[in-house]
Amino acid sequence: MGVLGKVVDGILLLTFVSMSVVPACLDAQVLLPKALFPDVLGRVYTWYTTTYQDYLLLDEPHFFMALMKLELVLVLPLAILNTYGLLTSKPWFNTTCLIFGSALVTSTTAMVGDMLGSDKPSAGKLASMYSPFIGFGFLAILRGMLSESPNASKTIANGPTSALKKKA
């Protein structure tokens, strides 16, 4: 993989790490009892919601609560797996990267769509904060689709029969 691939992997690594930390520390506070979290995380959550007037976290609409559950059950574990898979070059990384990217694009698009259609004063600022994650999701999808395994290039170059002969 060339320089562009390394840059993409670096961006994705930062995305995976942020999507491993933020949902576990902040977004989970919407769904779980506040007593489960240290006071410092409660203060960070309160600071964020009041500073940015994140009406989705403050009003807790039903669609958003469902997306938060999806984030905790699917996106968070995939972010952790993808961090590990990217750092250790696991063969399943492309598949989990596709799933992660699809889930991230879908959920973030729903949130940004609600923000753009909202009459809340903070909606525009929030949409500009959330929308880069749509791009990160598409980047993850492309990374999962376009990356080749090392054996795939040998098979293509030598033909499928020569790859079988080498194994035999």
N, C-alpha and C positions, 0 to 999 in steps of 0.2 A: 504494500500500500504506500502511495506516495505522500508528499507533504500535505496535500489537501485531505487525504484520508486521516492523517494524524491530527489535523486541525478539527475535523469533524468529530473524531473520537474524543478529543479534549473537550469540545463543547458538550458532547453527549455525557461524558463523565461528570462534568459540573452539573448537568441537568439531573442525572441519576442521583448524585449525592444530595442535591437540594430537594429532590422528590423523595428521598429517603428520610430527610430530617424534618422538613416543614410539615408534612402531613402527620407524622408521629408526634411532633411536639406542639403544633398549633391547631391544625384542622381537627385532630381527634378530640379537642376540647369541646367541639360543637356536639359530639355524639356521646361522649363518656362523661361520667361525673367529674366535676372540677377537683374533687378531693384526691383523685388519682394522680394529679400533676403537681410538681413542685411549685411553690409560690412564685418563683422567678418566671416560670413559663406562663403562669396566670397573669402576671404583670405585663409580660411581652404581648400576650393575646389582647389584654385590655388596651395597652398602648396602641397596638396596630389598629384595632377596630375603631377606637376613638380618633386617632390621628387621620386615618384614611377614610373614615366613615364607610367601611365595607358593609354595605347594607345586606349583602347575602349572609354574612356571618351574624349581623345584628338581628335581622328579621327572620332568618332561618326558613326560607320558603321550602315547600315540600320537595320540589325538583332538586334543589341544592342539597338538601339533606340526603337524598338518594345518591347524588353524585359524590358526596363526602363518604358515604358507605362504600361506593365503588372504589374510591380513591384508597381507602384504608384496606379493603379486602383484595383488590387487584393491583392497583398502580404502585402502592407502597412496596409490597413484596417483589413485584417485577423490577422496581428501581433498585432494590437491594441485590436481587439476582443479576441484573444487568451490570451493576458496578463490579460485582465479582467476575461475571463472565467476560466483561471487557478487559479487565486487568489480567485475567489468566488465560485469555484466548480460548474460551470454551466453544465447542462446536455448536451448541444449542443457542448461542448468543444471538444469531440472526433471527431466529424464531421468536425469542422472548423480546427482542428489540422491536419487531413488527407488532407484537401484541401490545407492548407498552406504548408505542407511538400511536397506535389506533385508539387506545383507551384515552390517552392524553388529549389527542386532537378532538375526539368526540365530546368529552366532558368539558374541556375548556371552551370549545366553540359554543356549547349551550350556555355557559356562564357569560361569555362575552356578548353573545346575542341578546341575552336578557339585559345586560348593561347598556348596550347600544339602543335598545328599545325603551329603556327606563327614563323616567323624568327626574330621577334622583340627582342632586347636584354633584355628587362624587362619582357618578357612573362613568363619565369620560376618563377621569384619572385612573379609575380602577380598570377600565377596559384596556388602557395603555399599559398597565402593569401585568395584566393577565395574558394579553394577546401574544407576547413573545413565546409563550409556552405552546401555542398552536404551531409556530414555526419549529420549535424544538421537537414537537411530536412528529411533524412531517420529516424532519431530519432523521429521527429514529426510524421511521418507516423506510425512508430511502436507504439508510445504512443497512437495515435488515434485508432489503430487496437486492441491493446492488453488490454486496460483498460476496466474494467467492471463497469457497473453502480451498485450501491448498491442493487437494486432490482433484477438484473440478477443473483447474487449468491443465493438469496433466492429462485428464481424460479427454478434454476438448482438443488439446494439441496432438495427442497420439491416437486419438480415436478410441471408442469404447472397447474394442477388442484387444488393443495392446494393453490397456489397463487391466483387463481380465487375465491376460497371459502373464503379466508380472506377478499377480497374486497366486497363480497356479503353480 
